[in-house]
């Protein structure tokens, strides 16, 4: 079993910023693609951003230009820097580690953007 430990969620006003962190075991981090997903109440879980083991990134259209995913291989941690947050970004954010068909999920961290 692989444990992904997320942190950094919270309450923020529109236009504000948050940074999410996800720590993964050293034995998998460097070879797994890492991603962030989110799930709002009553909606399906959706991809927010992904960064491959080689450092390539991909973003959902809804967050392009506002969110940045990065990874620190020395700390076995992936980050999601979120800026210009909107109420529609409110969701539980999940970290994901994936290689081929094998994937693992974190426990989720709540992000709430309120006026």
C-alpha angles and dihedrals in degrees: 000000000000119000120208114193117205129192141162105070123132148116121316137164122243111283092028131119138235134177121214122201131197122189119201134186114278093234093066107025101084095050102038128085108237126211147170123226131178138204124198122197111285093007136100122258110266137193115256103174141336134198120195126222086258093054101256114143137207130185139194110253090241093064103034111128092016106060129051126194120202139163134215107204092188090060096034088232135131121203136202113201108198121193135170088027119199131201088251089063088070108120146106107281119214130197117221132195117194140176119173105314096340117096140167133198135211123226094258134246125229121239116188122184110191137174 
